[in-house]
Amino acid sequence: MAGPWDKRPPRAQPPSGPRPGADRPRRHPAASRDPQPAVPATARSEVRLYGLNAVDAVFRRRPDAIRKLYLVESRIPALKPLLAWCVKHRVGYRVVEESDLERLAASSHHEGVVADVLRVEPQPLDGWLHGLDPAALALWLDGVGNPHNFGAILRTAAHFGASVLLPAGSPLALSGAAARVAEGGAEAVTLVRLPPPVEAIDTLRRAGFQLAATVVRGGEDLFAVELPARLVLVMGAEGEGMDAALAAACDRRLSIPGSGAVESLNVAAATAVFLSRWAARNFTV
């Protein structure tokens, strides 16, 4: 993830005149005059998202969260419903150049659209537990920090209906990069903020969950065991693995058998394997 900016980038200049195209929407008066530079959003209530599917997922699920929109002209046809919504609800948008979007997103992978949206805060553990289905699956992410891995995990979690548990004090949060990799899945995943580990483990067990530490070697063969209807899979950080004390406190340890040609799967790929195995036994259609 990119670090803080050392200095403010130059302000983008507004277009010198109208672009061709009779159906080009007018810039709404509420839109900012110039694109704002990409800045860290960790201390703000908003997050800057980019990518067609990421932005469209917010529009479909919680359009009122959209605060500002930027797009290149070629994306106008695909985003007409969103632009019409912005006009109706007085949400500012601006048609900008490709280079402006690269600066706004701090990435070349913006896919022609950037949006500032309200961040969804994680639920408290007790609130998440209330009203859960008898079968429920969650991922406890211990130290996972790479935004691309986080995005891939969110996409897989959305596919299999899993929630994501964030440890107390963890800085992990949705970013533009994670949301783009999740391809809209971030909007479908419930994020939960855990209390301190001892309290979290006790609360989860009282709610009928079994906790399984996922380990590279030495655990039970994932494909040879029965998995409970309520399961928390504890996924360790990239490289360092999970905290040893947390792994020891879990009810069981699980490993994915392989050929041995590589040491292990990365955390995002391993997550997909673990979740698909649980789903094979617990999904009901």
N, C-alpha and C positions, 0 to 999 in steps of 0.2 A: 504494500500500500504506500502511496506516495507520502512523503513527509510534509511538514508545514512549508508554505512558500517563504522564501527568503525575502522576496520583495514583490510588490504588486505589479502584475503584468500591465503592459500598456493598454489603455482603453481602446476597444474596437471602434472604428469609425462607422457611422451609419451609411447605408447605401447612398450613392450620389443621385440616384433617380429611380423611377419605377422600372421594374423588370417587365419583360414581355409576358403576355398571358392574360387573357381577358378574365379568367376565373380566379385570379389570385386574390385571396382575402385581404382586406385592409387591416393594417395593424390597429389593434384595439387601443383606445386612449389609455387604458390601464397598463399597457405594456411599457417596460422600461425603454428608455431611449437607446441605450447601448447594452450589448450583452455584458453581464457581470463576470469577472474572472472567477475561475474555479478556486474555491477556498475550502479548507477543512470544515466539515460539518459536524464534528464530534460534539461541539458545545452548543449546537443549535437544535431547534425542534424540527428542522427540515433536513432532507437528504437530497442530493442531486443525483437523479437517475438518468440513464441513457440506454438506448437500444429500443427498437420498435416493440418487442414483446414485453419488456419491462414496463415501459410507459403505458402501453395499451392495457396491461393487467391492472394498473392503478386506475385507469379511466373506467374500466368495466366494474371494478369492485368497490372503489371509494373515490369517485370523481371529485368530491368536495375537498379531497386532500391536495389536489393540484393547485399550486400557487403561481407558477410561471412556466411558460413553455417557449422553447426555441426550436426551430426547424429549418432545414434547407428547403428551397423552392420545390425540388423534385419530390419531396415528401407530402406536398399539399394534397394530392388526390387520395393518398392512403389515409391521411389524417383528417379528412373533411368532417367526420362526425365529432371528433375531438375539438376541432377549431370552431365548429358551430356551437358546441357546448361552452367553450371559452367566451365567445361573443355573448351568448345568452346570460352567462353568469358573471360577466365582467372580470374574467381572468385574463391577465396580460399575456400576450404572446408576440413573438417577433420572428420574421423570416430573416435568416442570417446566412453568412457564407460558411463554407465547409471549414475554413480555418478558424472561424469563431467557435464553431461547435467543438473542434479539437481542443481549444483553450478552455471552453466551458467544462467539458467532460474530463479534461486532462488525459484524453485518450483518443486514438484514431478509430476506435471501435464503437463510435456513437450511433451508427446506422441512420444518421440524418435527423435525429431528434434527441433533445435533452429536456428534462423537466425537473423543477424544484417541487418537491412534495413533502407533506407532513410525515414525519417519522412515526411509525407505530411502535409504541413502547412495549416491552415484554410484559406479559401477565405475571402476577405473583403465583407461586406454586399452588397455594390453597385455592385460588380462583380457577386455575386450570383443572385441578382435580375434581371440582364440583361438576357433576353431570356428565362425566366421561362415560363412553360406552364400555361394556364389559371387556371387550378386547381393545387394547390401546397400546400404541408403540411410541417410544420417545428416544431421542438421541441426546445423550449428555456429552457435550463437546468440551473436553478438558484440554485447553491450551491451543485449540485449532485457531490459526490466525491468518493463513493465506486467504485473501478474498476470493480467489478463483476456486480454491477447494471449497470454501464456504458456499459459494454460489452453486457449485455442482452438488453439494450436499443438500442444499435447499431444494434444488430441482428434483432430486431423488426422493426427498422427504415429502414433497408435494405429490409425487406420483403414487407413493405408497401410503399416504395419509398419516405420516409421522409428525410429531411435534419436536421442537428443538429446545433443549434445556441449556441455559447459559449459566455458568457458575457465578456465584456472588463475586463482584469485583472484576469480572472478565470485561475487557475492553471490546470484545467482539461485537460488532453491530453491522447492520446492513449498510453496504456502500454501493456506489454506482457500479463498480466492477463486479461485485457479488451479484447484484440484481440482474446485470446483463447476462452473466453466465447462467443464472437461474432461469432465464427465458420466461419470465412471468411467474415462475413457481414461488418466488419469495412472498407474493401476495396471498398464497394459499396455505402457508405454513404458520402455525402458531408458535411464537417465541415465548419462552417462559424464563423468568429470572429466579434462580434458586437461592435459598438461604444458605448459610454456611454448610459445609459438607455433612457433618454429623446430623444436623437437623434435617437436611434434605433427604438423606438416606433413610432416616427413621420415618419421615413423613411418607415417602414413597412406599416403603414396606408396609406401613399401616394401611395404605390405600390398595394393597394387593399386588404391588409391582415386585418383580424380581429384577435385580441389577446384575448385568453381565459385563465384565471387563473384556474388551476385545484385544487380544494379544497376538503377536506375530507367531510365537511358538509356545508350546507347553500347555495350551488350553484344550478343552474338549473339541473334537471334530465337529464343526458347525453342521455338517451334512449327516451326522450320525446321532444327533440329539433331538429331543422334543423341546420346543420352545413354548413358554407359557403365553397365555392370552394377554397378559399385562407384562410388558417387558421394557426395561430401560437398557439400551446399549451404550456403554461408556466408550467413546472414541477418543484416542489419545492424539496429542499434538503431532504435527509433521516433524519427523526427525527424532524428537526427544521421547515420544511416547507419552503415556499418561502418568500421572503422579502415582508413585509406588504405593503410598498409603491408601489412596483412593481405590486402586486395583485390589489391594488386599481386603478392603472393606466390602467389596462386591460379593454377591452370592455365588457366582461362578465365573469361570474364565473360558472364553471361546476363541478358537483359531480357525482360519480358513486354510484347509490343506491345499497344497500346490505342488508343482513339479520341482521346485527348488532352484529353477533357473534364475530367479531373482529373489532377493531377500523377502520382499513383501509387496503388497499392493499399496498405492498411496491411499490416504484416508478417505478421499472421495470415492474411489473405486471400491474400496473395502466396504464402505457404507452401503453402496448399492447391492453388494452381495449379501450382506447381513440382513438388510431390509427385505430383499426378495425372498430369502429363506423363511423369515417370519411370516411374510404375506402368503406364501404357499400353503401354510398350515392354518392360518387364522383369517384370511379374507373370506367374506361371505358376499355373494352377488345377489 
